[in-house]
Amino acid sequence: MNRFKTALLGVTAFAAAGASAVQEQKRAEGPFKPDMASLAQYQCPEWFRDAKFGIWAHWGPQSVPMFGDWYAKRMYVEGDKKYQYHLEHYGHPSRFGYKDIIPLWKAEKFDPDRLMALYKAAGARYFVSMGVHHDNFDLWDSKFHSWNAVQMGPKRDIVGAWKKAALAQGLKFGVSEHLGASFTWWQPSHGADKKGPQAGVPYDGADPKWEDLYHPAALPGDNAWYSTDPRWAKEWLARITDLVDSYQPDLLYSDGALPFGETGCKMLAHYYNANIAKRGGKLDVVYCLKDWTTKPGHGTYVEGIGVQDVERGGLSGIKEQPWQTDTSIGDWFYNKEWKIKETGKMYRDADWVIRTLADVVSKNGNMLLNVIQRPDGSIDQEVEHLLEDLAVWMAINGEAIHGSRPWRVYGEGNAAVTGGAFKEDFGFSADDIRFTQSKDGRTLYAIALGVPAVDVTIRALAKADNKLVSNVQLLGSVEKLVWKQEADALVIQKPSAWPSQHAVVFKVTLGN
């Protein structure tokens, strides 16, 4: 039976029985209606404003080849590096396709409890599990899709295992869904080589037998990020509603703006109202979506319906409402050939993570950092070292991050920071200062994005523009600092030793 028919019949049957995710959506009455004006009443919960730092597991069957993000799609794009890699290691995609990669994902060394303890120590206050990527493979015990991790691959409820581990560590738990774009994303699997010995031989995605995974062929003109096929929107609604009802995540992330118009509004209103009912009248969840209004077919973004997410980027100034950047220590999926341009290494180092985090937090943002896992679920030794470095820094300086709020200016310095997605390498140095403050406004934190070689001059704390500084302390140090608030700057004499090899934090008390 066609997968669309299966999904729609499944939804109808479950609704008739009074047990489906869709019917559960209808029962979740509350203040939010399935329209943008109503959804714009949303208020971000305090826990997210306080958390500042989360870790993400962007992990699944696409890790198996160890050749990076979007492998499942690009292995069907003739001439692409991933296509060539697939030919050399697995064979032609007409004979060995992505459906044959999935059983190779065993996750045999996956230890979520151990990893979650490392993530908490590194400063994470929330954790996000991949729910489903564009590859259309659900990482939970899906009611509407047989291609899932409980029935195939590791034969384990990955989302459930992550949630259990996160809650045991006292972390908030989220899931990411990339399913909305899957229908059009998968269309290259229906093609064939245009040249060479296999020219004209259809890839396995063209075989109707595998429609459940690769989708039917799209109608002419249906090629935007989100499909215009209403049948796909209905399936997306059923599966994502199943995901949020089954795991009741504190955070839901969509890889794009809100998909599918009214259908997307139905999902989001249900997510909010169900949480309000569970929490006795208080909304306590976060929906992260991207502001892709300039890209036709990328869904709908209306300020205030959720939390703005900026992929691998940031903002140029302070935003009144909380926002989030999602980024990674390397490629999105494990990639043994990935190289960071600035260092030539596979992974970002602690300097980069801490400096970027400070910049984001100073502008009222959170960082969601992807920690890359090997196909078996383990992490490389370099990643272990990165987490250890973050844990040491957070133990000293975490008070400047967690629970903080932006100050009247986000910072000063020489680095030219521009806002937007895919802009995140600014060459920060110790000359760049970022500010945060305690929620009560009594304490200011000045974060130098490096280890200063000379005295520190902070022009935003000039006597002429501020209350008198009554005390300056270096976090992690007992040394009494020598400082002076002059008319044009606060000047802090370099101490005899720095407590960190990364960014250093001055705790400043203003007034009495």
N, C-alpha and C positions, 0 to 999 in steps of 0.2 A: 504493500500500500504506500502511496506517495506520502512523504514525511509531513507535508503541509496538511494533508487530510488526516493523518494520524494525530497531529498536534491539535487540530481544530476539533476532531471528534473526541479526543481526550479531554479537552477543555469542557466541551459540552457535557460529556458523561460525568466528569467530576462535579460540574455545577449542578447537574440533576441530582447527584447523590449528596449534595450539600457539603462536600469536602474539598473542593478544588481551591487552588491558590486564587483563581479569579473570583470565585464566590466569596472567599475570605476578604478579598479586596472590597467587594460590595458591602460587607458587614462593617468594614472599618470606617464608620461614619465619624465625622469630626469637623473642626473648623475649616479644614482645607478642602476646596472643591477642585475638580480637575480642569482648572484654567489658570492662565499665567497671573492674572490679577490676584486671585486668591492665594496662589503659591508664593507670591511676592510678600506675603505677610511673615514669611519665615524669619526667625531670629536664631543666629548661631549660638549653640549652647556654650556655657562657660568652660566646660572641660576641654573643648577644642581650642578655645582662646588661650588656655593655660598650658596645653600639651606641648606645642611648638615643634616637636620632633617625633616623626613616626618612621617605621621601617616597613618596607613592602617586599613581598616575595613574588616577583614577576617570573614565575616558574611553571613549567609544564612540559608536555611532550616535545615542544620545539627546542628544549635544551639538549635533546638526545644527540643531534649531529655536532653539538658544540661549535656551531657556526653562526650564532647570533640571531638577532631579531628578524621577524617576518620570514623565517626560513620556509614555513609551510606554503606561503604564497610564491616566494621568489624561486623556489625549486622548480616552478612551472613556467618561469619567464626565461625563454631561450636566450642564451648569451649572458645572463646574470651570473655573478660569481657563485651564488648559491646553487643555481642550476648546474653549473660545471662541477661544483663540489659533489652534488648529488650523483651526477653521472659517474664520477670517479670512485665514489665510496659505496653507492647502493645500486646504481643502474639507472636505466631510462625510466622517467616517470610514467610511462605507459604500462610498465611492468611492476615497478616498485614505487608506489606513491606514498603520500603522507599517511594514508590508512595503515601502511606497513611500518611506519615509524612509530606509531602510537603503542603497539605491543612491546616495543623495545624500552619504553619508559617504565622502569621498575621501581624507582625511588627506594632502593633497598637499604640505603643508609640514612634515610630521612628520620631525624630525631628532633621533632618540634620543641620538646621540652628543653633540651640543651640549647638550641638556637635561641629560644625565647629568653632564656636567662641571660645570654650574651647580649641580646638586643636591649633588654631592660637596663643592664649595667652600662651600656653605651649611651643611655640617655633617652631611649625611645619611651614615649608615654602612650603610643597607640601602635597597633600593628595591622597591616592590611594584607589579606590573602588574595591572590588571583582567584576569581570565581570562574571566569571563562574568557579566553582570549579570542582573537578574530578567527582562530583555527576551529571554532565551533565544538570544542571539547570541554564539557562541563567537569569541574574539579570537585563536584559534590554528588550526593546521591539524588540525581535529577529525576523528577517524576515525569518529565516530558521529553526526555532525550536519552536514547540508549548509549550514545557515545559519551560515556562519562567515566570518571576515574574509579568508581566503585565496581563497575562491570568490566572495565578494560584496564590495560597498563598496570599500575600498582595495585589495582583492586582494593582501593582504600579511599575513605572519605577525607580528602586532603583539606577541604575547607573546615570540616568538623574537627580534624586533628589540630589545625592551627588555632581554631577558636578555643578549644579546651586548654591548650598551652598558654595562650594569651591571657585568658581569665585567671589561670593559676598564678600568673605573675602580676596580676592586678592591672593589666593593660586594657585599654579600650580596643575593641575589635572591629575591623572593617573588611569589606570585600570590594573588589574591582570587577566591573563588567565591561568587556570590550565586544560584546556580542552584537550590538546594534549594527556595526559596520561589516559583520561577517559575510553577509549575503553577496555584496558586490566585491568584497575583498577576495573571495574565493573564486571568482569567475575565471582567472587564468588557468585553473585546473581543468577547465572544459576545453582547452585549446589543443594544439599540436605543434610540433616543430614546423617551421616554414622552410627549412633547408637541411641538408645533411642526409645521412642514411635512414633516419627515422621521420623524414618529412611526411606530413599528412597522417601519421599514426596518432590517434587520439590519446591524450593523457587519461589516466584512470578516472579523473573527475568527470569525464564525459559519459561514463558508464552509468546508466540509470540505477544500477544495483547499489551505487554508493551515494545516492542523492541525500541520504540522511546526514552525511558528513559534509559533502561538497556543495549542497543545495542544487536545485534545478537551474537551468540556464536562465539568465536574466533576460527580460524583455528588452527590445531595442530602446536605447536611450536611458536605461536604468543603470547608471554608472557612477552616481555620486557616492559620497562616504556612507550615507544612509540610503538604503533602497527605498523606492517609492511603491514597492509591491505591498499592498495592505495585508496579504497573507503572512508576510514575514514580520510585519509589525505585531500581528496577533500572536505569533509564536514567541517573539521576543518578550511580549508582555507576560505570557504564561510562564516562561522560564525564569525571568528575572523576579517576578512576583513569588515564584516558588523559592528562589534563592533567598530573598529577604524574609519571607515568612518562616522558612526552615531554620535560619541562623540568626535572625533578628539583629543584624549588625548595627554597631554604633555609627558606622560610616559606610556610605555607598559611593563609589566613584564610577562615572561613565567616561569612556574614552572618546569624548566629544562633547558637544552641547546636548541638551535634552532631546532624545530621539523621537521621531514619529508624531509630532504634534499632539493631538488630543490623547492618543494612546500613551505617549510618554507622561503626559499630565496625570492620567489615571494611575499609572504606577507610582508616581511621586506623591500624589495626594494620599494614596493608600499607605505608602511607607511612613509618611508623617503622621497620619491619623492613627495607624495601628500602634505607633510608638506612644502617642499621647494617651491612648487607651491603656496601654501597658503601664505607663508611668503615672497614672492617676491625674492626668490633665497637664503634664509638663512635657513639652517637646525636647528631646535630648539627643537627637541624631543629626548627622551631617550628611548632606549630599554635595559631592564635588563634581563640577562640570566645567567645561572649557568655554571661553568666550571666543567662539569661532564664527561670529556673526558675519564676518567679511567673506566667509567661504560658503558659497551656495551648496545646499545639500548636506551641511554639517550639523543640522539640528537647530534648536532654538535656544538662545541665551537671553534671559531677561535678568537684569541685576536684581538680586534679592531673593530669587527662588531657591538659592543654595549658596555654596561657597565657590568662588572663582578659583579654578586650578590653572596654573601656567606650566606647560610641559617644558622641562629643561630650560627654565628661564626665571624671570622675576619682574619686579616693577621698578620704575625709576624713582618712586617716592612713596610716602606713607598712604595707605588706603584706609579709609575709615572703617570699613568692614573687614573681618578676617578673610584671608585668602591662603592659598597653598601653592607651592611649587612641587611638582613631582619630577624627580631626577634619579640618576643611577650612578653607582660607583664605576660603571663601565658600560658595556652594551646592555640592552634590556634583558636578553637571554644570554646564557653562557656562550662566550665566543673566544676560543683559544687564540684567535688571530687579532683580537681587538687591541688597539694601541691608543693611549691617551696622547694627544698631539704634543702637549707641553713636556711630558716626562718620558714618553715612549714605553710606558708600562701599561699593563692590562687594566689596572684599577686606579681610581682616585686615591690620594693619600689623605691623612687626617688634616693636614693644613688646608687643603681645598674644601673639605667637608665643613670644617669648623668656620672658616672665613665666609663661605657661602651661607651657612646657617645663620651666622650673626647678621649678615646683610639682610637676609629675608626676614628675620625676626624683628629687626629694627624698623621694618616697614609694615609691621602688623601681620606678617605671614608665618606660615608653618612650612617645614620641609618634610616631604615624604620621600625617603631615600630607599631606592631599590638595592638590596643586598643580594648579589648574584650567587645562585646555587648551581652546583654541578648536576648532571642528570640524575645521579644517585641520591641527591638530596643533601650532600655534604657541602662544605664551603672550603675554598682554598686557604692555605696557610697565610697568604698575604691578606686575605679578608679577615682572618682571625686577628692578625696584628692590627689592622685598621680598627676593628671593634675594641681591642684592648687600649689603643691610643685614645679613642673617643671616651672610653670609660674613665681613664685617668683624668682627662681634661674636664669631663662633666663633674667628676667628684669634687673638683676644685672650683669650677666656674659655673656650674649648672644654675645657680640662683640668678644669674644674669640672663638666663634663657627661659627656664620653666616658670610659668606664672607671671611673666613680665608683660609690660605693655609698652607701646612706642612712646617716645618722648616728643617734644615739640618739633624737633628736627631729627631725621634718621641718622645723620652723620656728616662727616667732612673728610676731605682728603684729595688725593691726586687721581684715583682711578675714575675713569669715565664710565659710569654705569648707565646702560640703556635698558629700557623695559621691553618685554615681549618674550614669546616662546623661542627656544633654541638660541638663547643668548645668556651664557652663564660663565664665561671665562673673562675676567676683568683684570687679572694681574694684581690683586690686592696685595698690599704691603703694610708694614708697621706704621706707615704714614697715614693710613686710612683708619678712621675711627668710626665706630657704630655705637649708637646709644639705645639703651632700653631703660625702663624704670619699673620699680615695684608697683603693684596694683594700687597701693595707697598713695603713691606719688612722693613718698618721703625719701626714697633712695634712688639715685641715678647710677647707672652702670655705663662706663665708657670702655668699649672693647677695642683695643688696638689689634688690627688684623695681621699680626706678626709680632716678632720679638724686637723691640726698639734697640737700636745701637747707640742712641743718644738720648738726651732729655726729651720728655714728651710734652708737646705743646698742643693744647686743646682750645681752639679759638672760639668754639661755641660756648665756652664757659668763661668768657671775658667778664670781668667785674662790672663793666658798664651795662651789660645786657642781662644780668642774672642776680639772684640772691647771692649773698656771701656764702662761699664754700667754708664749711666748718670742719670738715674732715675728709681725708683721702686715704683709702686703704687699698693695698694690692691683694686681690684674692689669692689665697694659697701661701701668703708670706706673713711673717710676724715682724718683719723689719719696719721700723717707723720711717715713713716716707718724708722727704723734704720737698715741699711744694709752696707755690705762691700764686695767689690769684691776682693777676695784674689787670690793668685797664683793658688790654686787648686779648688776653688769653690766660688760661690756667696753665702754669708751667710746673711739671713734675720732674724732679731730678731722678736720673736713672739710678735704680737701686743696685746694691752690690751683686744681686743674683735674681734671676727671673724664675718663677715657679713652674713655667710651662715653656715648651719648645714650639708651641703653636701661638695662637692668639692669647694676649694677656688682658686681664680685666681690672679696671680701677673702680672701686666702690666709692661713690662720692655722696657726701651728705651736704645738702644745701640748707642754709639758714641755721636756726638753733636746734 
